[in-house]
């Protein structure tokens, strides 16, 4: 395990900047490991995994606009991913009665099965990648990250 150096005491602004950079580096390192493993073990991408995760979580499917909003990406990005998932038989588009412009997308049984395998493996990867963290540290970080999220106003 790497030696953890405490942040130097300052007026706070430099400490916050160092914390922000540390968060970005840690996130990027975990994200890159997950991206690489998804590619190697499932021949898929992280955005594709994220779309399938949102569809699985919804249970009933989502409108394309809802999916874009949840993933915080453009409709165009989601459309390309959905097109490929439909082509692979993992997702289906369903018309919405009374709304000719909108479609609902949901996982097919094949998509549910494939995502189930990926999600189980993904969970084990995250457990491994964050395995050096004690439960008390994870709980403290989770509370702190909620404070950060709730404190940021666009």
C-alpha positions in Angstrom: 0.0 0.0 0.0 1.3 3.5 -0.9 2.3 5.8 1.9 -0.4 8.5 2.4 1.0 12.0 3.0 -1.3 14.4 4.8 -2.3 17.5 3.0 -0.3 20.5 4.2 -2.2 23.1 6.3 -3.0 26.2 4.3 -5.8 28.7 4.1 -7.9 25.9 2.6 -8.0 26.8 -1.0 -4.8 25.0 -2.0 -5.9 22.0 0.2 -9.2 21.9 -1.7 -7.4 22.1 -5.0 -5.1 19.2 -4.0 -8.1 17.2 -2.8 -9.9 17.8 -6.1 -6.9 16.7 -8.1 -6.6 13.6 -5.9 -10.2 12.7 -6.5 -9.8 13.0 -10.2 -6.6 10.9 -10.2 -8.2 8.2 -8.1 -11.4 8.1 -10.1 -9.5 8.0 -13.4 -7.3 5.1 -12.2 -10.3 3.0 -11.1 -12.2 4.0 -14.3 -9.3 3.0 -16.5 -9.0 -0.4 -14.8 -12.7 -1.0 -15.2 -12.6 0.1 -18.9 -9.7 -2.2 -19.6 -11.3 -5.2 -17.9 -14.7 -4.7 -19.6 -12.9 -4.6 -23.0 -10.8 -7.7 -22.3 -13.3 -9.9 -20.5 -16.6 -8.8 -22.2 -15.5 -7.1 -25.4 -17.6 -4.1 -24.4 -17.1 -0.5 -23.4 -17.8 1.4 -20.2 -20.5 3.7 -21.8 -22.3 0.5 -23.1 -22.1 -1.0 -19.6 -23.5 2.2 -18.1 -26.4 2.3 -20.5 -27.3 -1.3 -19.7 -26.9 -0.7 -16.0 -29.4 2.2 -16.2 -31.9 0.1 -18.2 -31.5 -2.8 -15.7 -32.0 -0.4 -12.7 -35.2 1.1 -14.2 -36.8 -2.4 -14.5 -39.4 -1.2 -17.1 -37.2 0.7 -19.5 -36.5 4.4 -20.1 -37.2 7.0 -22.7 -34.1 8.0 -24.6 -34.3 11.5 -23.0 -34.5 10.0 -19.5 -31.5 7.8 -20.3 -29.5 10.7 -21.6 -30.4 12.8 -18.5 -29.5 10.0 -16.1 -26.2 9.4 -17.8 -25.5 13.1 -18.2 -24.6 12.7 -21.9 -26.2 14.0 -25.1 -29.1 12.2 -26.9 -26.7 11.6 -29.8 -24.2 9.7 -27.7 -27.0 7.5 -26.3 -28.6 6.9 -29.7 -25.4 5.4 -31.1 -24.9 3.1 -28.1 -28.6 2.0 -28.3 -28.4 1.4 -32.0 -25.5 -1.0 -31.4 -27.2 -2.7 -28.4 -30.3 -3.2 -30.5 -28.2 -4.7 -33.3 -26.7 -7.1 -30.8 -30.1 -8.2 -29.6 -29.5 -6.8 -26.1 -32.0 -3.9 -26.1 -35.3 -3.3 -27.8 -37.1 -0.1 -28.7 -40.8 0.1 -27.7 -43.3 2.7 -29.0 -45.1 4.7 -26.4 -48.8 5.1 -26.9 -49.9 8.6 -27.3 -46.3 9.9 -28.0 -45.1 9.2 -31.5 -41.9 11.1 -31.0 -40.7 9.1 -28.0 -39.6 5.5 -27.6 -38.9 3.4 -24.6 -35.8 1.3 -24.5 -35.4 -1.8 -22.4 -33.1 -4.8 -22.0 -34.1 -8.0 -23.8 -33.9 -11.3 -21.9 -30.5 -11.8 -23.6 -29.5 -8.3 -22.5 -30.6 -9.0 -18.9 -28.6 -12.2 -18.9 -25.4 -10.6 -20.4 -25.7 -7.6 -18.1 -26.2 -9.8 -15.1 -22.9 -11.6 -15.8 -21.1 -8.3 -16.3 -22.6 -6.7 -13.2 -21.5 -9.6 -11.0 -18.0 -9.5 -12.3 -17.9 -5.6 -12.2 -18.9 -5.8 -8.5 -16.0 -8.1 -7.8 -13.6 -5.8 -9.6 -14.6 -2.8 -7.6 -14.3 -4.9 -4.4 -10.7 -5.8 -5.5 -9.8 -2.3 -6.6 -11.0 -0.7 -3.4 -10.0 -3.7 -1.2 -7.4 -1.7 0.8 -10.1 0.6 2.2 -11.4 -0.1 5.7 -15.1 0.0 6.2 -14.9 3.0 8.5 -12.9 4.9 5.8 -15.4 4.0 3.1 -18.3 5.2 5.2 -16.5 8.4 6.0 -15.7 8.9 2.3 -19.3 8.2 1.3 -20.6 10.8 3.7 -18.0 13.3 2.6 -18.7 12.8 -1.1 -22.4 13.4 -0.5 -21.5 16.7 1.2 -19.4 17.6 -1.8 -22.2 16.7 -4.3 -24.8 18.5 -2.3 -22.6 21.6 -1.9 -22.0 22.0 -5.6 -24.5 24.4 -7.3 -24.3 25.0 -11.1 
